[in-house]
Amino acid sequence: MESTAAGTSEVPSPTAAPLLGEPLPVEFMNTLWADRDGVHDELARPGGLAAWLRGVRPRLPRADSLSLARLPEPSADELRQFRRLRDALRHLAAVTTGNTGDTGDTRDAVSGADALATAVAAVNESCAYTPSWSMLEWTGESGPGRTAATDGAPSGWILSQLAEEGVRLLAGPGRTELRACHGPRCVLYFVRSHPRREWCSADCGNRARVARHYRRHRDAADSAKA
């Protein structure tokens, strides 16, 4: 799938995952997506996490403090931490949206107090994974400025920032507009930007309309044969 970063439709994204201009934690949830070939996981593809981070770099908080072009391939433990956070956010999004349909992904496992507590703990632990703090910079030409400092690796700092953004989404006003797309085979989430919005993208809406049209004609044909 060829995707484009939000606001840069003419520039191909380095990541295979869809980038739809959603809030950053939703984009992160959508590193698991599906098409006619099945469910795909960008975080399971070699180099996938690094590619996704490069794709969303301009949208990361204090992106100027990062040098993602030189970001080393995350270790196996770091990748596990990112996948744990992603799956926890998807679980909490499924609980939030009440999506318990048969989607073939983590949106299925939305019941049980233990599962909910595990997801919440994963988010909270990710928030604290790499502490960071603000630093004041002052140069003669530009005057005061603010940058970020951390005592951990850049990938750990990014993990914590994604978790923080997830907390703000799930505990903030945007929570009420979080939706699971119910387009054919789709497992993506989106934040509804318009009261009549039903799909994560226009393409998904078109596929849903085609599927409805096919079902209507099939049902009419079956009725005529009865």
C-alpha positions as CSV (number, residue, x, y, z in Angstrom):
1,M,0.0,0.0,0.0
2,E,1.4,3.4,-0.9
3,S,0.6,6.0,1.7
4,T,1.3,9.6,2.1
5,A,2.0,11.6,5.2
6,A,-0.6,14.1,6.4
7,G,-0.3,17.4,4.5
8,T,2.2,16.0,2.0
9,S,0.1,14.1,-0.5
10,E,2.7,14.4,-3.2
11,V,5.5,12.8,-1.2
12,P,5.5,9.1,-0.8
13,S,5.7,8.0,2.8
14,P,8.6,5.6,3.7
15,T,6.1,3.5,5.7
16,A,3.7,0.9,4.3
17,A,1.1,1.7,7.0
18,P,-1.6,4.2,6.1
19,L,-1.1,7.8,7.3
20,L,-4.5,9.5,7.2
21,G,-3.9,12.7,9.1
22,E,-5.4,11.4,12.3
23,P,-4.1,12.2,15.8
24,L,-0.7,10.6,16.3
25,P,-1.8,7.9,18.7
26,V,-4.5,6.9,16.2
27,E,-1.9,6.8,13.4
28,F,0.1,4.5,15.7
29,M,-2.9,2.2,16.2
30,N,-3.2,2.0,12.5
31,T,0.2,0.4,12.0
32,L,-2.1,-2.6,12.0
33,W,-4.3,-2.5,8.9
34,A,-6.0,-4.8,6.5
35,D,-6.7,-5.2,2.8
36,R,-7.9,-7.9,0.4
37,D,-4.7,-9.8,1.2
38,G,-5.3,-9.9,4.9
39,V,-4.1,-8.1,8.0
40,H,-0.7,-6.4,8.0
41,D,1.5,-5.3,10.8
42,E,4.0,-2.6,10.1
43,L,5.7,-3.3,13.5
44,A,6.3,-6.9,12.4
45,R,8.0,-6.0,9.1
46,P,11.8,-5.7,9.2
47,G,12.6,-1.9,9.4
48,G,8.9,-1.1,9.7
49,L,9.0,0.7,13.0
50,A,11.9,2.9,11.9
51,A,10.1,3.6,8.6
52,W,6.9,4.6,10.4
53,L,8.8,6.9,12.8
54,R,10.4,8.7,9.8
55,G,7.0,9.0,8.2
56,V,5.5,10.8,11.3
57,R,8.7,12.6,12.4
58,P,7.3,16.2,11.5
59,R,4.3,15.5,13.8
60,L,6.3,14.2,16.8
61,P,6.4,16.7,19.8
62,R,9.6,18.7,19.7
63,A,10.7,16.9,16.5
64,D,13.6,19.3,16.1
65,S,15.2,17.7,19.1
66,L,15.4,14.4,17.3
67,S,17.7,13.0,14.6
68,L,15.5,10.3,13.3
69,A,17.5,10.1,10.1
70,R,20.2,8.4,12.2
71,L,17.9,6.6,14.4
72,P,19.3,3.0,14.8
73,E,17.1,0.1,14.2
74,P,15.2,-0.5,17.5
75,S,16.3,-3.4,19.5
76,A,14.1,-6.5,20.0
77,D,13.1,-5.2,23.4
78,E,12.3,-1.7,22.1
79,L,10.2,-3.2,19.3
80,R,8.4,-5.3,21.9
81,Q,7.6,-2.2,23.9
82,F,6.2,-0.3,20.9
83,R,4.1,-3.3,19.9
84,R,2.8,-3.6,23.5
85,L,1.8,0.1,23.6
86,R,0.2,-0.1,20.1
87,D,-1.9,-3.2,21.1
88,A,-2.9,-1.6,24.4
89,L,-4.0,1.6,22.6
90,R,-6.0,-0.5,20.1
91,H,-7.6,-2.5,23.0
92,L,-8.6,0.7,24.8
93,A,-9.9,2.2,21.5
94,A,-12.0,-0.9,21.0
95,V,-13.4,-0.6,24.5
96,T,-14.1,3.1,23.9
97,T,-15.9,2.6,20.6
98,G,-17.7,-0.6,21.8
99,N,-16.3,-2.4,18.8
100,T,-16.6,-6.1,19.5
101,G,-17.1,-7.3,15.9
102,D,-15.2,-10.0,14.1
103,T,-12.4,-8.0,12.7
104,G,-9.6,-10.5,12.9
105,D,-7.3,-8.2,15.0
106,T,-7.0,-7.0,18.5
107,R,-10.3,-5.2,18.4
108,D,-11.9,-8.6,19.1
109,A,-10.4,-8.9,22.6
110,V,-12.3,-6.1,24.3
111,S,-14.0,-7.9,27.3
112,G,-12.7,-8.6,30.8
113,A,-11.5,-6.4,33.6
114,D,-8.1,-8.1,33.6
115,A,-7.5,-7.3,29.9
116,L,-8.6,-3.6,30.5
117,A,-6.2,-3.3,33.5
118,T,-3.4,-4.8,31.5
119,A,-3.9,-2.3,28.7
120,V,-4.1,0.6,31.1
121,A,-0.9,-0.5,32.8
122,A,0.9,-0.9,29.5
123,V,0.1,2.7,28.6
124,N,1.1,4.1,32.0
125,E,4.3,2.2,32.0
126,S,5.1,3.5,28.5
127,C,4.5,7.1,29.6
128,A,7.2,6.6,32.3
129,Y,9.5,4.5,30.1
130,T,11.9,7.4,29.4
131,P,11.7,10.5,31.5
132,S,12.1,13.8,29.8
133,W,12.3,17.4,30.7
134,S,12.3,20.9,29.1
135,M,15.6,22.8,28.6
136,L,16.0,26.5,28.0
137,E,18.3,27.5,25.2
138,W,19.4,31.1,24.7
139,T,21.4,32.3,21.7
140,G,22.4,35.9,20.8
141,E,20.6,35.8,17.5
142,S,17.3,34.1,18.3
143,G,17.0,34.6,22.0
144,P,15.2,32.1,24.3
145,G,14.0,28.7,23.0
146,R,12.8,25.5,24.4
147,T,14.1,22.0,23.7
148,A,13.7,18.6,25.2
149,A,16.2,16.5,27.1
150,T,16.1,12.9,28.1
151,D,18.3,10.4,29.9
152,G,17.3,7.6,27.5
153,A,17.6,6.6,23.9
154,P,15.6,8.6,21.3
155,S,13.4,5.6,20.6
156,G,12.4,5.3,24.3
157,W,11.6,9.0,24.4
158,I,9.4,8.6,21.4
159,L,7.6,5.7,23.0
160,S,6.8,7.8,26.1
161,Q,5.6,10.6,23.9
162,L,3.3,8.4,22.0
163,A,1.9,7.0,25.2
164,E,1.4,10.6,26.6
165,E,-0.5,11.5,23.4
166,G,-2.6,8.4,23.8
167,V,-3.6,9.4,27.4
168,R,-4.6,12.9,26.2
169,L,-6.7,11.4,23.4
170,L,-8.4,8.7,25.6
171,A,-9.0,11.0,28.6
172,G,-9.8,14.1,26.6
173,P,-12.7,15.5,24.5
174,G,-11.5,13.7,21.4
175,R,-12.5,10.4,23.1
176,T,-16.2,10.8,22.2
177,E,-15.4,11.2,18.5
178,L,-13.1,8.1,18.3
179,R,-14.5,5.6,15.9
180,A,-13.7,2.1,14.5
181,C,-14.1,2.0,10.7
182,H,-16.6,-0.6,9.6
183,G,-15.6,-0.6,6.0
184,P,-15.2,-4.0,4.4
185,R,-12.1,-5.7,5.9
186,C,-11.0,-2.5,7.5
187,V,-9.5,-2.5,11.0
188,L,-8.5,1.2,11.2
189,Y,-9.6,3.8,13.7
190,F,-10.3,7.4,13.1
191,V,-11.4,10.5,15.0
192,R,-14.7,11.7,13.5
193,S,-14.1,15.2,12.1
194,H,-17.7,15.7,10.8
195,P,-21.0,14.4,12.3
196,R,-21.8,12.5,9.1
197,R,-18.3,10.9,8.7
198,E,-18.6,7.1,8.8
199,W,-15.4,5.8,7.4
200,C,-11.6,6.2,7.9
201,S,-11.2,7.4,4.3
202,A,-13.1,8.1,1.1
203,D,-11.8,4.8,-0.4
204,C,-13.2,2.8,2.5
205,G,-16.6,4.6,2.1
206,N,-16.6,3.8,-1.6
207,R,-15.9,0.1,-0.9
208,A,-18.7,0.0,1.7
209,R,-21.2,1.5,-0.8
210,V,-20.2,-0.9,-3.5
211,A,-20.6,-3.8,-1.0
212,R,-24.1,-2.5,0.0
213,H,-25.1,-2.2,-3.6
214,Y,-23.9,-5.8,-4.3
215,R,-25.8,-7.1,-1.3
216,R,-29.0,-5.4,-2.3
217,H,-28.9,-6.8,-5.9
218,R,-28.0,-10.3,-4.5
219,D,-30.9,-10.2,-2.0
220,A,-33.3,-9.0,-4.8
221,A,-32.1,-11.9,-7.0
222,D,-32.5,-14.4,-4.3
223,S,-36.0,-13.1,-3.5
224,A,-37.0,-13.4,-7.2
225,K,-35.9,-17.1,-7.2
226,A,-37.8,-17.9,-4.1
